Every structure is written in structure tokens, then in C-alpha cells.
Amino acid sequence: AQAVEALTGKLKTLGIDELPAEPNTYPALNPFDLYRSHVAELLSKSTGIDTKIICPALQRTVKTEHGDLQMAVAALRQKRKDMKEFAQEIANGFPGSPLIEKVVVMDALLMFWFKAQPLTSLVVPAVLKFGKSYGFNNFQGLRDPADPSKGRKKMIVEFSSPNIAKPFHAGHLRSTIIGGFLANLYDAGGWDVTRMNYLGDWGKQYGVLAIGFDLFGSEEKLVENPIGHLYDVYVKISKIQKDEEEKMKELKAKIEGLKKEEKDTSELEKQLQEVADNGVDEGARKYFKRMTEGEPVALGIWKRFRDLSIEKYKRTYARLNIRYDDYSGESQVKDESMDHAAKVMEEMKVSENSEGAIIVDLTKYSKKLGKAVVRKKDGTSLYLTRDIAAVSERYEKYKFDKMIYVVASQQDLHLAQLFKILEAMGYKDLAAACTHINFGMVLGMSTRKGTAKFLDDILETVAEKMHEVMRTNQAKYEQVDNPEATADILGISAVMVQDMKGKRINNYTFDMDRMTSFEGDTGPYLQYAHARLCSITRKVTAAVPEIANIDLASAADLTLITETQGIDLVRQLAAWPDIFINTLKTQEPTTVLTYLFKLTHALSSSYDHLQILGSERETMLARLALYTAARQTLNNGMRILGLSPVERM
Ligand code: ARG
């Protein structure tokens, strides 16, 4: 409300009596919405076309060389033969406006340029006033934007979801980065977000692990590094399991041979039976059975592995600014839920018996979906079965409006099957509320050292590399308070930015040298841009201490920003709230990242032309206000991505 008042006041001084506010626009939060509504209202008067048609047709231009807003006249849905002529006609009829500099016609496209001075005076103080929340729009997640008392929409973002005792592979890394971003995004969009980690923590392999721990486990190592140690144990015991499998195959072949020769096989049969009865596989089966039956000792050991792993994961996720609200997992899915799902599938004739197993034939919906097993012959559940039952459990617990699964595209089929089965079971709304956010692969991630099996190792390796790079500038390095911690943050930024640069679905190559470079569009470069803006403020306040007590939002005279570079920078700042809304549509981190790089490029073109120290006091204030607003916007964008902006590096 305060923002609206301030804005209305400013517009009055420009001769605009009412705040232009078309439906579904947020002029107080989003400068582009203000201009959109304003232009739509003017055009509606001059053309007679409804603002509801005009307003959404006014789009932010991709390049500032093409103005600020553009409109393809075809989007006005008018029956006109000559669209070029139509465009020219509209341009000719466009009345003057205190906010619009000019309208340019290019073929059937109209391009609107904002007047620089009202723009700078509207945008820069707004950024400073909104501060940490500039650009965010928490109306998006309201059940009813007109009535906040109806509450917020509920969202579950399920992401990362690694498997206990298995490596944390690139798929989990990407899920963590992208999922963390999506959760932040919807948070800032006003949704009520639950961050969920669905661990792969159930199945016969946990019986294998327990047996392995008896043989190779060390209490000390388990406490020290549970994830790494359990993995080592798992590798050792799996080897024995495989050897036994081989042995059994061999024995079976030999027995067959002897039988053909009608010789005595009893000795070999005995040997075979011995391995079958006492081998790892059977032991694991029995062990897992004890777990599924809730036998306290078996369950206790497994629970300890799980708890220790989660403790360790929590610390690693914290390095990435990620906290989970719910550590769920395959083990948490209740038998009752699976039994219930089985009953519904049977009653709805979704499932059928196939040689003792229960399957769902999805080929009748689409060939590609194939047939899926939901119950094995021995009665045990599968990955898919647990996912089916988990949906209802999550709905019972959270009543979500939307649930996002952030999982590699290798599992496209699995999730498509899951959603289709839900639909077939009659849970149409539930199925519609679920989405799979997928992504491509990371190539070349196994480092030569072969250590990059776990998230911590990956982060460690990149941090070391970053530390090396930092040390190449000794003078700067000495000013950083805690170089190890900064190197850690920079390394994480390097990994994350490389991951988020392209469209999610694209594969990319893990390239240590490129991602840790300070040049080009990298994480360290973004961090550098932020640190540089922080250093500007530090230097100015050191030189002119009284500036620290000035409220720049009200004291700075922004009409003093007249340089093209400064104005272009303001145009970028103005775009952030619109980029934010667009990101909710694309659900692509690259939408934010591409914008942040544009912003930092506009910044680096400005420094030479808009120096602060040595300028007149008033100019100094205006420029400091501009840089402060830029720092805030960059900071807000980086935080949505999950990066921790550094102040020095
Ligand atoms: N733990 C699984 C894996 O590593 C990913 C889980 C994805 N989520 C799900 N609900 N299926 O492959």
C-alpha cells in the first residue's frame, strides 16, 4: 500500500492522475507492468481496442537496442489485411505521454521506448525501498490474489533424493541445484513450499549392506564419514555377492554337464545348496524380510545408517544453502498405503495378473508407456509401487496444490508411468497436480583422481581449485577475511552457474577450468561483480563517512543520471520483476542467469562513465544510489538461484 502511494504521488507530478493497473498486472511491484498498463490504456483510447487484448500483447524486448516494450500488431487479433499499415496507423495515432519517449515501427512490430528520466526516478528508489524483496511477487502463490486471507497455495518440491550407500552422482547434483532453485523461486512467488528429499533407502540392498557391515564395518569410520564408509562396505560386500553368483552359475553348468553324462551330481548339488542357503544374497533377502516385518534389531541397524547418513547430508546441503522440511524416502512409504493402492488398481481394472506378478499395461494409453510391474512374484513392492503409494500419503499430509519431482530425464518413463497410473486409478486431479521437471546429463564428471563420487568431494575439489585461482592475486587475497570459506562459496557458485547456464534438458560437460575462471559468464564472474559493487560502497563511505547516514532512496536526485550507460543499467534493473514472473513460467534457471549476466555486462560498461569518487556531491549520491540498486538486484537474483553473494573475494 505504501509503495502504491509513493508511486501514485510520483506519477501525479508527471501529470498522470491514476496508477495504471490493468488486470493481472502489478504496477507497484513491476515497473514493466506499470508501463504496460499505461501504454495499453493510451492505445485503447486511440484505437478502441480493449485493454485486455492490448496489455498482454505488450512484451518486454529482448535487446534494449529495440526499445523497452514491443507489440506485434497481429497479437491484437483485428481483421486487417495489411498489418504493416495497421502498425503505422497505430503509431501515428499514439498520443504523447510523459512516460514514453518514442514509438518506432518496424514492419508489423511497434517498439516503445521509455523516457529516461521518469524511469530512473521511478525505478531506483523502488529498488532501494523494496530491498531484499525487490522483484519478488508473492501474489503469484495466493489462492485468490484479490483476497490474501484465503491463504497461499501449497507446493512440494521433491529434489536431490540420493540413495544411501550409493554414490551421489551427477543426476543427484543437478536435481539438488535445480530443485533448490525452484523451491526458492516459488517461495519468492508467495507459495507455501515444502522441500522434500526422497531418499533411496529401502530394498534388499540394505540387507546386503547390513551383512557387509558385520564383516567389514567399523564403528569409528561410520561415525566419522557415514556416507563414504557405507559405500566402501557396500562395494566390498557386493563383490562377494557377485562372486557367489558367478560360482553358482558355474556349479549349475557343471551339474548340467554331469547330468548329461549320467554321472553323480550330489557333491556339486550340495555345494550349490550351501552357497544358495548361506550366501550374501539369501542372507540379504532374509535380512530385508526382517526389516519389512519391523524386527527391531534389523530395523535398528538400518535406521542408524539412515540417520547418520542424513546428518552428514544435512551438513553438505547447508554448504549449498539448502535445508529440507521433510527427509522422506522409499522406506517411509507404509504397507497400508501400498495395499490400498493395489486394491484401487485392481478395482479400477488398472492392474492385472501376469504369471504371478501384478502388472499395469499402459500400452493402451500409449505404446511408449509400456507395461509396468507393480508387484513382484514374491509379493515385494518396487520403486514404482512405492512412488504410487507415496503420492497419496503426501497428499494426506500436505494437501498440496502442486508437486514437482526434480529427477533426471533418464527417469522420464518412470514418472510418465507414475502419473498415468494415478490418472487411471481415478486420481485425475492428483495426477494433474504433479509435474516432472527433468534435466540432461553431466558429461565428464568422473575426475582423474576418481574422488568425485560424493557431493562433498566434488565441492572440495572445486573449492581447492578456486583457492588456487584466488591466490594468484596476492594483494587481494590478503584482504579476504576467511579465504577458505570464500573459496568454498566461489567453488559452489562455479559448479552451480555452470549447471544452470543452459536449458535444463541440455547435457553439458563438467569443465573445471572453464567454470572456475573469472572471465566469461561464470559463477566467479557473478560473484566478482557483486563484490565489486560492495567495494564501491565501502570506498565511498570510507572517503565520505556522512554518506552512510543518508537515505539514498529519498535523498538522491536521479535526474542526474544522464549517461547512456547509466540509463541502460536502469532499464536492466527495471526488468528484474518481469524476469521473475517469466521465470515462474519457464521454470528455467537460465532465465534468471541470462538476465544477471546482462545486468553485469551493463554494469561493467558503466564503471568508466559513472565514477563516484571525485564527482560533485549530488552526482555522487545519484550514482551511489544507482550502484546500490544494482547490487541489490544482483543479490536478489543470485539468492533465487541459491548462490551466496560474497562481499569480498
Ligand atoms: N533415488 C532415486 C534415484 O537415485 C531418485 C528418486 C526420484 N524421486 C522419485 N519420487 N522417484 O534414482
Residues whose N, C-alpha, C, O or C-beta is under 5 A from the ligand:
A	BS01	LIG	S161 P162 N163 Y198 L199 G200 D387 V407
